[in-house]
Amino acid sequence: MPSPAAPPPSPRILETKLNPPAFVATQVPRTTIGQEVAAAGVKLVLVRAPAGFGKTTAMAQIRERMDAQGTATAWLTLDRADNDVSRFLNCLAEAAQRLGVEEPRANGPFDAVAALAAHDAPFTLFLDDFEVVQEPAVLGLVREMIEQLPRRGQIVIGSRSLPDLGLGRLRARGQLMEIDTDRLRFTLEETSAFFGLRQAHASQASQALPAELLSQLHRKTEGWVAAIWLASMALERHGTATGFVERFSGSDRAVAEYLAEDVLAHQPREIRDFLLRTSILRQLDASVCQALNPRIDCAAILERLAAANLFLTPVSGDGRAWRYHSLFADFLRAQLAREQPGKIERLHLAASGWYESQDRPVPAIDHAIEGGDHPHALTLLDSYAGQFLEQGRMRMLARWFSAIPNHHLRAHPFLQPIALWATCFTHGPWDAMQMLEQSGCIDSEIPEVRASAHALVPLLLAMQDKHDEAYEAGRASLARMPTGLAFADSVLLNAMANILAVRGDQREAQRLLDAARREQGNSTFNRMYTESLAGLFDLHEGRLRQATARLRMAVDTTHAVSYNHSHGNAWAGVLYAGVVYESNQLPQADHLLNVYLPLARDVGLPDHMILSHVMRSRIAFHAGDIDAAVQALTELEYLGHHRQLPRVVAGAKLERSRMLLLQGNGPASRDELSRADDPELWARERRQQLAAHDLDYLALAKARWDIAFGDARAALAVLDAEMHAAVASNRNRRVLKLRVLRAMALQRAGEVAAAIDEIGAVLQIASQEGFMRLILDEGPAVEVLVQRYATAAAQEAAASPSMRGDPILADYLQRLLQAMGPMAAVDAEAAPAGDAIKEPLTRKEIRVLQLLAEGYSNNAMAEKLFVSDSTVRTHLRNINMKLDAKSRTQAVAIARRLGVIR
């Protein structure tokens, strides 16, 4: 269940993220690197090296060069907070719009990834400090952004570590340029240029470094920019005749610390104290520095340090904000801890107080916690935690509460339930239930604390897939309402609406949703929860358009047009991805899953885990990436075993069976069905209405297998019984899916006219709501049937021009046929009857046929076989010629009949 986006950072702070460090006069031009990047023509340039090798400076110069050449550029410096998907995409949207990407429509969201993919002008996006990004959802978005880059788009990433962005594939395609440590090291000429610039801009006359000493220093530093920079400052104090260069040795971090200490020790006391005290800040400006150094003129010191090119790196073009070089900042903080350990807490408290005075509670709480002042952090949380909870900022709350010892938290009883809610929606129901049992909140003497705990219990049980226990606990909690706690009461009403819907009591579930709407007040979190459930009910009852509108509203309610990163947001996000997938917008659905699948996985909502992984598998299968399709299901099965959720394991096996069926592997498909056949589990599914099994359950899967490989007439009897039950429970979407299978069964049984009539009735209903994947996911067999219906309809229209058809159906049918792509005029049943191959197939051609039968695309086959796309096309032409086949489908059918492949 989602959290809303965090309030946007102040404009000036945002500007510092969107601008590279300002140019300084002692900057050495990295001309060769800039030329190589300009000539590379790759999707991704990775500038990777440890701290202090000049990654950011090189990137900034590359950007200047591109600007001068007329290429649009944008810059984004990342920080730890950008592991929040909402914040990352907010900043990405700002950067994208600076590239000249079109603004969103007035009432539509700005999807930065899609906008960049569609942008036709040349551009380069720079992402610096990428090593801070660890969140899989953010990494997935960046991978997607790279994959979808237009021909004239490029991304330049600066990172200390190797990012998980599928670099092997990019490298194999020639779409990656890597600038590593060796490329970033200063040459002797660049080292000389640097000292020349330092001397030219020194505040007082300094002696030039003789060529021999320069060469010696360059050799000892091995071109490490940070060490050269720090050595230059040390030499300005020591002079060249003191033997400093001769004594200097090594090039590791210890050298930087030694040099930093040497420089620091000889600063005036005022400057030295300023540097140490402000080292706790991630960013410096005069006001916050003044709060930590009340007795000195911080604005003057900052100007003095900046003018001397000493220590500071500017992060804004207006010269009002800076940061310390990362190596130097690490050294300063360590030095502060050694010299003045007792001051660290007070400095953090001062920073916290300043941010508090500026109405910026988030950094205020961060500093209080970092300084170990947990009581002050809890005091602040007493004022703001309820507001953050209403907004659904669960991840942030969970991070704070996990850093605060339990004995401190117990002194603030009203915060304990908030910590439980946050844990539930970030770490999942098992951790939250354990925490609840240990907290004593259930039996608290404080009525509000006790009420929140009782409201939480049914939700936790339902999230653990224990709906019967959840129902009993929820009935008892409902009897205690109203409690006067709007958030807890609204969550309880929503949770019970979901539980009752699972039990099949739709009328009572809808009544509780209406009550939740009245109770939720200003809680964006509960508004999302309510609209998500309402959308889910609409979907199951066959109202796809209404469901899409509601689920979009649920996502937008939390400002998730920027895909807010809160684990709870998986509730709305996965369901919304599902309706986008159903309308056959596969790239958009994949984009949403990049954000929401990791969140669903982490929280462990069974239905959402199944839905998201199955969608991911199907999208990959459709794209011909069978390996990725299998991997998604393997991960789902592992999660089910790990979390001890048999239904999740069974969901993975059902989908694997369906995939094997589409690949024509009947025995393996049947084996997976047998492994998924847990009588107790499916008996429970029959009496409950579980979201993940509305269309995917054992009886339906067995009927599908019988249609493809077994007794189609026996399948008809099963489908008719299932349809009767689905109609009785108003599960109209399920009815539609069962009718699709019924049409396929009739076709397989030889009743082609009845099959066409049945699929025609399905298409009439589906066209009104826009159902697409419900039909397309049944594969080639249903495609042949739809094609037959379309042909018959066209012939009827030609014979009776006066009979005007349904324009909605006509448009829908055209979109459906386009989505199916070009199909063979002859299906497998009409394949040539010959029993011999004109010319033997080579081993490589048989391998291509096997991959083709498994559903691999040309691109995927090329990658798997380590050949080019053109080589794959040549193999396919040869295969068609040798088998006398007119299409890929026909070639596979003939090869199977002849026993060439299984």
N, C-alpha and C positions, 0 to 999 in steps of 0.2 A: 504494500500500500504506500502510495507515494508521498513524498514530501515536496512542498513547494520549493521553488528556486529561492536561494538565499537572496536577500536584498543586494542589488548590484553594488559593487564597491564604489567608493567615491570616484568622481571623474578623474581626479588627479592621479590617484593610485592606479586606476585602470590605464591611464595614459602611460604610466611607467612600464606596464606590461606590454603595451602595444608599440613601444618605441625601442630601438636598439640603444645601447650606450652611446652617449654623445661622443663625437670625434674629439680626440685630444691631440695636442701638437706633437707629442713624442711617439705617435703611432707610426710604425713601419709599414709601408705598403706591401701587401702580399700579392703582388701583381701576377705571378705565375699561377698561383692557386685560382685567382679570379679568372684568368684566361682559360684554364683547364675546365672549370665549371661551365663557362660560357660555351665552350666547344663540345661539351659532353652530350647534351640533348637527352638526358635521362629523366625518369620520373622522380627519383629520390637521390639526393646528395646527403650522405651521412658524414658529418664531421665529428669524429670520435677520438677522444684522447683524455688522459687524466687531467685533473685540475691544473691550471697554470700554464697550459700550452697554447693559449691564445685562440681558442675555438670561437668565442664570441666576437673577438676583433676581426678574425678572418671572415666570419659570416657577415658582419656589418659592412666590411669592405666589398664583399660579393654583392651585397644589396645595393650599395652605392653605384657599383659598376652597372648593375642591371637597370637601376633607375635612370642612369645617364643614357642607356641604350633604348629607353622607352618601354621597358618591360614593367608592368605594374607589380609592386611588391607590397607585402604586409609582414609584420613582425609580431611574434607572441613569445614572451618570456614566461616559461611555466614555473609553477611552484607547487609545493605539496598539496595545497588546497585544490589544485586542478585535477586531482584524483576524483573529485566530485564532478560527475558527468555534466551536471547542470552548469557549474561554473566554467568548466572547460568549453562547453558549447556556447555559452554566453560570450566568452572571450573570442572563440573562433568565429562567431557571427559578426562581432565587431571587426575582426581582422578581415573577414571575407568582404564586408561592405567597403572597407578601405581599398580593396582591390578593384572596386567598380562593379562588383557583382550586384545584380538588380535587387532592389528592395522587395520585400514580400508584398503580396497583395494585402489590401487594407484589412481584411478579416482572416487572413491566413498566416500560419507560422512561418518563420524564416528558418528553413532547413539548410544550415550552412554546408553540410556535406553534399547534399543534392545540388545546391546552388553552384558550388565550386565545380562539380562534375559537368554541369551544363554550361559553364562559362566558356565562351569561344575566343576571348582575347588572351594573348599570352600573359602569364602571371607566375610569380614565385612566392610561395609562403614559407617563412622562416619560423621554425619552432626551436627555441633555445632552452637549455637546461632540461632536456627531455628525460634525463636519468631519474628525475623525481617521479615520473609517471610509472606507477606499478599496478594500478587498477585495471583488471582485464577488460572492463567495459570501455574505458578510454582507449586502451591499446587497440581494441577491436574497431573502434571508430576511426582511428588513424589508419589502420590497415585498410579499412574500407575506403577511406578518402584517397589513399595512394592507388588502390586498385582502380578507382573510378575517375582518376585524373584525366582530363581531356588531353588531346594531343599536345597542346601548347601550355599545359600546366606543369608545375614542378614544385616539389617540397624540399627544403633544406633543413635538416635536423642536426642540432648540436647536442652531444650527449657524452657523458663520461663512461657509460657502459653500453653494451650491445643491446639495443631494444628488441623486444619480441614483436617484430613486424613482418615476419615471413621473408626475411632478407635473402634466404637461399633461392627462393623462386625468382625474386627480382634480379638477383645476381645472374641466375641462369638465363634469364631473358635479356640480359644486357641493359636493364633498366635501373641499375644502381651504380653510383659512383661513390667510392669510399675515400675519404681524406683522413688518414690515421695520424698517429703520433709522429711517425717519421716524416710525413709530409708537412707537419706543422712546426717541427723544430726549426729554429732560426739557422740559416746558413751563416757562414762567417761574414759574408757581405751584409746580411741583414743585422747581425749583431753590431757590426761597425756602424751601420746606418743608425741603429738605435742609440748608441753612445753619442753619435754626432748630434742627433736631435736633442738628447738630454743636455748636452753641453750648450747647445744654441739657446735652449729655453730655461737654463738654470737661473735661479734668482740671484746668484752671485758668480763671479768669474770662477771657472774650474779648469783644471788641467786636463788636456786631452790624454786618452789612454794610448800609450805606445802600441805599435802594431804587434810586437812580440807578446806583450801582456794581454792584448785583446785576443790574440790567437789562443793563448794559454787558457784564458777564462772561457772562451767559447768551447774549447776542448773539454774542460772540466765540467761545465754546465751541460754539455751535450746538446746545446741549443734549446734548453728548457727555458721558455720565455719568462716564467715567474722568477726563476733563480737569477736570470740575467737582470731583470728589473730590480730585484731586491739588492743584488750585488752592486748595481749602479748607485743606489742610494748609500750603501755602505762605503763605497769608494769616494763618494762626495765628502764623506766625513773623514775617512782614513787618509785619502790621498793615494797617489800611485807609487810612492816611494817607500811605503811602510811594509812591503812584503805581503800585503793582504792577498793578492792573487796567488802568490806562490804557496801560501799556507792553505788556501782554499782547496777542498777536495770533496769529491762525491757529487751526486746529483739527485738524491732522493728527497723525500719530504723533510727529513731531519735537516738538510741543508737550508730549505726554505725557512724552517723554524729558527735555525741559528741566525740566518740573515735578518729575519723579522725581529728577532730578539735584539740583535745588534743595532738595528735601526731604532727600535722602540726605546732601548735603554738610553739613547742619547737625545731623545726628544725632551723639550721643556716639560716640567712636571705637569703643567696645566694641560698640555696636549696629550701627554701619556695617560693621565687620568681620564681625559675625555674619551680616548680611544678604547680604554678598557671598559669604562662604564657603558658606552653605547654599543659594545660588541653583542649585547643580548638582542638588539633590534635587527629585524630582517631588512628594514629600510629606514633610512635616516632623513629627517627634515628638521629644521631648526626648532619647531615647537616641541616635538616629542623628545628631542635631545635636551632641550632646556628643562624638561620635567625631570630628567635624570641628573642634570648638572646645573642646579639652580643658582650657583654662585659665579658662573662664568658666562661670557657672551658666546653662546653656541653658534649663532648665525655668523659671527665674525670668524670663529674657528673653522667652520665648514668652508667658508669662502677662502680662508687662508690655505687650508689643506687642498682644496680644489685648484687654487691658483698655482700651487707648487707641484701639482700632479702627484700628490703623495697620498697613498693608501686608498683614496676614494675612486669609485667608478660611477660616473653620472648615469642615472636611469631615467632622466627626463630632459627634454630639450630646453626647458626653462631654467635649468641650473638650480632647481630647488629641492631635488631629491637625489640621494646617492645610496650606494651600498658599498660594503667592503669587498675586496677581492676574497673569494671563498677560502683560499688557503690562509690568507691573513686573518680573516674573521675567525676561522677555527683556532688559529694560534692565540688570538686575543682572548677568546672565551676560555681556553685552557689556562692561559696566564692569569686571567681574572680569578678562576677557580683556585689556582695555586696561591696567589698573593692575597686575595681578599674574599675567601669563601663565604664569610659572614655577610658580605654585601650583596651577593647575587639575589637572594630572596627579596631584599629591600628594593633593589633596582627593578626587578620584575614587578613588584608591587607598585612602584612609582609609575612604570609604564602602564600597568593595568589601570591605575587611577587616572592617568591622562586619557587613555582610550575611553574609559568610563565617562569622563567629563565631556568627551566629544560624541557621546551617544553611540559608541561603537562597542557593544557588549561582547561581540565574538572575540576580537583580539584582547579585550580586557580580561575575559575568562581564560583565554589561552595563556596570557602572561602570568596570571595568578597561579595556574596549574604548573606551568613550566618552572616557576619560582618555588614550587613546593608549598605555596600558601593555599592549601585546600580549604581552610575555613573561609577565606575571602572569596574563593571561587564559588563555594556553595552559597555564600551570601548573595553574590551576583545572580547565581542560578535561581535562588528563591524569587528573585524579581523577574527573571526572563524565561525560565524553563517552561512555564505554562504556555507562554506565547510561542516558543519554538515548537512545543508539542502540538499546539493547534495548527501550526503551519506544516507539521509533519517532518521537521528536520531531525529525523531519527538518527541518522548516521552521526551527525555532529554531537548530539546528546550522548549517544552510546560511547563515542570516543572520550568525551569528558568524564563520564561516570566511571569508565573502566580505569581511568588514571587516578581516581580518588579512592583512598582506602575505605573499606566498608564501615569502620568504626566512626569515621567522620560523617559518612552518609547517614548513619543511624541517628545522628544528632539533628537531622533535618527530615523528619518523618514524611513531610508532604512531598519531598523530592523522590522518596523511594518508589512510589508507584510510577512516576515519570521515568525513572531508570528502568523499571520493568517493561514499560511500553517500548522504550527505545531498544532494549535488548531483544524483545520479541520481534521487532520489525527489522533488526539488523543481523542478529546471530541466530535467529530462529526460535521456535517454540520450546525446544528441549532445554536449551540454556536458560530461557526465561522461566520455564517451570521449575527448574532446579533452584534458580535464584529466588523465585517466589516462595518456595517451600522453606528456604533458609532465612528469608527476610522477616517472617512473623507478621506480614501485612494482613494475611487472612484473618488473624485473630487480634488485630490492632485495636487498641482502646479508642483510637480516633475514628469516628464514623466515616469520614471522607476517605481515609486510607483503606479502611476495610471495604468500602463500596467499590473503590477502584480495583482492588484485588479480586473481588467476587465477579466483577464485570470482565476481568481478564481471563478467568479460568475457562469459560466455554470457548473463547477464541483460541486459546492455546491448545485445547483438546481437539478442536476442529482442524487446526493447522497440523496436528499430528495424525490426522485421518481417523480420529476416534469420534465420529459424529453422534453415535448413540449416547456415549458418555457426555459429550458436549451438550446434547439436547437436555439431558436431565439437569446438569449443572446450570444451564442457561435458564431453564424454567424457574429454578429457585432464585436466580439473580433477578429475573424480570419481576418476580413477586415483590422484590424490595424497592422497585422504582416507584416514583422518581427519587433520586438521591441528592439532587441539586448540583451534581457534577455533570455539566453538559457534555464534556468530552467522553467520559466513561459511559454515560447513558447512551450516547449516540453510537459508540463503538459496540456496545452490547446489543442494541437494536439491529445494527447492521449484521453483526455476527450471527444473531439468532435468525435473521431473515435468510441468510445463506444456509444455515443449518436446516431450517424448515423447508427451503427449496430442495435441498439434497434429499430430504425425507418425502418429497412429493407434495407438500402442502403449499401450493403456489399462492392460494388466496391469502392465507395467513402471512406468508412471506412478504407479499406485496403490502399488506397492512402495516407490517413492522417497518418496511422501507419508508412508507409515508410518514410514520411516526419519527423515524430517524431524521428525515428532512426537516421536520418541525423542531427537532431537538438540537441540530448540529450548530446553529448559530453561525459564528464566523469561522468555524473550523474548516479550512480548506482540505485538510486531511480527511475528515469525515464526509465532506461533500464528494470527494473523489471516491471514497469507499461506497457510498450510496449509489452514485451514478454508475460505477463499475458493475455492481450487482444488478441494477436495473437493466443495463446493457446486456449482461449475460442472460437474464431472463428473456429479453427480447430476442436474442439470438437463438436460444433453444426453441422458442415459439415460432421461429421462421421469419422474424422481422429484421432482416439484415440491415436495411437502410436505417431503421430506427436505432438498432444496436450500434451501428457505426457512429451515428450522431451522439449517442449517449457516451460511448467510450471515448470518443474524441473530446467531449466535454470533460470527462473525468481526467483525462491526461492534461488538457488545457487548464483545468481548475488549479492544478499544482504548478502552473507555469512550465509544464513539461514539454511545451513546444521547444524548449531547449533541453528536454530530456533530463529532468532533474534527477540527480543521483541520490536516491534514498532507497534503501533496500525495499521498503514497503511499496515503492512505486512499481515494483514488479507486478503487483496485483492489477493495476489498470493497464500497465504497459504491455504485458503479455497478451491480455485480452484484446487490446487495441491492435497489436501486431497480428492477431488471429483474424480479425475482420478485414484488415488490409490484405493479408494473404488470401483470404477467401475471394476478394474481388480481383485476384490475380495480379496485384501490384507487388511482384516478387522482390525487386530491388528495394522498395520502400519497407517491405516486411523484414527483409534481411537487415536493413539499417536499424530498424527498431530492435531486432533481436540482439544486435551487437551491444545495445545498451542494456536490455532487460533480461536476457538469458542469464548472464552472470549473477544478476541480483536474485532471480528466481532460484538459481542453484544454491546461492549462499543461504537464503532464508529457509528453503526447503519446503515450500508449499507444494504438496504432491501434484495437484492438477496443473499448476503453473509450470512445474518442472517438466511434466510429460508434454504439455502443449508446446512449450518453447523448444524443447529438444526435437520433437517430432517435426515441427515446422522447419527447424534448421536442417534436419535430415532431408526433408522433401525438397526444399529449395536447392540444396546441393545436388540431389539426385536429378532434379530437373535441369540443372546446369551441366550435368554430365560429370560432376566431381564425386564419383562413387566412394572414394576413400573418405572424403569429408562426411558423406552421408552415413557411412558405417561408423565413423568415429563419434558422431553425435549420439548415435544409439548406444554405442559401447559406454560412453560417458554416462548416459541416462541409466543404463543398467547398473553400472558401478555405484552411482548415487543411491539407487534403490537399495542395493545390498548394504552400503555403508550406513544409510539412515534407517535400515530395517523397515522399509516400506515395500511390501510385496507387490502392491498395486503399481508402483513405479517400475519395478522389474518387469512385471507383466506387460506394461505399456511399451517398454522397449522391445520385448519379444514379439508383440503383435505387429509393431511397425516393421520390424525386421522381416517378419513373415510376408507382409504386404510387398516389401521391396523385392524379396526373392521371387514372389509371384510375378511381379512385373518383369523380372529378368528371365522368366520362363522356367525357373528351377522349382518344379512342383514338389519333389521329395523334401528338399531342404525347407521350403515354405511350410510344408505339413509338419515337419519336425519342430519348427519354432512354435507353431500353434500348440503342439502337444506339450511343449515345455511351459507355455503360458497358461495351460489349462489347470488352474487351481480352483476346484469346485467351491470351496468356501468363499473365495474372493469374488467369483462371478455370481454366486448366489446373493451375496451382499450387493453387488452392482445392480442386480435385477430389482431390488427393492429400494434402491437409492438412485438419485439423478445426479451423477458426478460429471463435472464439466469436461474432463478429459476423455470420458467414455460416451459422450453423446453420440458420436459417430464411429468410435473405435472401441468395439467390445467383442468378446469371444464369439458369440452367436453370429454376429454379422461377419466376422472374419472367416468363420468356418463356411458360411454360405458363399462368400466371395471365392474361397478356394474350390468349393464344389462346382461353382460356375466355370472356373478356369480349367480344372483338371478332373473333376468327379462327375457326380450325377446332378445335372442342372435342374431336372424336374424335382428332385428331392429338395434342392435349394429353394425352389419356388414355394413349396409348402412352408418351409421355415420362414421365408421372407413375408408371406401373407400373415402368419401368426405374429411376427414381430411388428408388422405394420398395424395390426389391430390394437396391440398393446400401446404402441406409440401414439396412435390417434386418441386413445382413451385418456392418455396423460398430457395431451396437447403438445407433444414434442414434434412439432411440425417440421423442423429441420431434419430430424431423424427420419421422419416419414419420407421426405424428399430423397434422402440418401438411399433408403430401402427401395424406393421406386426405381432409382437409377439401376440398382443391382437387379431388380426384378426384370427390367427391360433387357439387361445383359443376359439374364438366365433364359428369357424367352428366345433371344437371338441364338444362344447356344443350343437350345432345344429344337431349333429349326422353325420356330413360329415367328418368322421375320416380320410379317405384317403386324402381328400383335405387339412385337417388340418396338416397331416404329411408332405405333399408336401410343404405347406407354412412354417412350422417351419424349414424344411430342407433348404429352400432358405435363411431363416433368419440366420441359423447357418453357412451356407457357407460364408455369408458376415461378420458376427460377428467374425468368427474364424480368418479372415485376420487382424482384428484390435484388437482382444482380449477383446471384450465386454463380461462381465460376469454378473454383477448385473442387467443390463438392462433386462436380462432374468430371473435371479434367484429371483429378487424382486417380481415377479408375483406369487410366492408361489407354493403350491402343484399341482394346475391345470396344470401349464406349465411344472412342473417336470414330471408328467405322460406323457405329450406329447413328451417331449425330450426322455424319456425312450422308448416310442413306436417307435420313429424315430431311436434310436440307435439299438433297436431290429431288426427293418426292415432292417437297413443297414447291420447289422451283418449277417442276413439271406441271403441277396443278395450277400454279399461277399463270404459266404460259398457255395452258389449255383454256383457262377462263380469265382473261384479262380484266373483266368487269368485277371479279372478286378481289376486293381490296384487302390485303393482309394487315396484320397488326404491326405498326411501325416499330413499337418497342421490341417485339419479338424479333423482327427482322434485323434491327440493329444489334440486339443481343446475340443472335445467331451468327452474325458476321464477325463479331468480336471473339466468339467462342471458336469459330473455324480458324481465325487468324492466330489465336493462341495455340491451336493444335499444330499449326504449320503445315507445310506441304505433305500430303499423305499419298501413299501408293494407291493407284487405281485398283490394284489387285492385292487383296490381303492374304494372310498366310494360307487360308483354305484354297485360294485360287492359284497357288504357286505352281510353276511348271511341274509336270508329273515325271519328268525324266529321273532315272535313278543312278546316273553317272555324272561325274564332273568332267567337263571338257578337257581340263588340264589340271594336274595336281596343284594344290595350294602349298605355298612355302610355309615353313614354320612360323615366320613373322606374320604372314597373312592369316594363319589360323589364330595367332595371338590377337591380332587386330579384330578378327571376328568374335573372339571371346569377349574382348572389352566392349565391342559394339553391342553384343547381346546383353551385357551387364548394364548398359545405359551410358557409357562414357561418351562425352563429346569429343570432337576432333582435337580441340585444344588439350583436353585432359589426357587423351590417348598419346598425344605428342609428348607431353611432360612425362608420362609413365614409361614410355618407350625410349625417351631421350632422343627423339627425332624431331624434325620440323613439321609444321602443319602441312606443307606441300607433300612431304613424304607420306603422311597419313592419307591424304587425298589420293595419291598414286596407288597406295595399297588398296583403297576402297574401290577404285576404278578396276584394278586387276581382279579383285574378288568378284565384282558384279559380272565382269566378262567371263570368268572361269565358271561361275555358277549359273550364267544366263539369267541374272536377276536384274530387275528394273529399279530397285530401291534398296535402301539399307534394311528395312523391315523384311522384305522378301528374301534378301540374302541370308539373314539370320534364320528365317523359317526353313529355307532349303538346306542350309548347313545342318540344322537340327535334325531334319528328316533323314538326311544322308549319314548322320552319326559323326559328322566332322567335329561338332561341338555338342555339349549337353544342353 
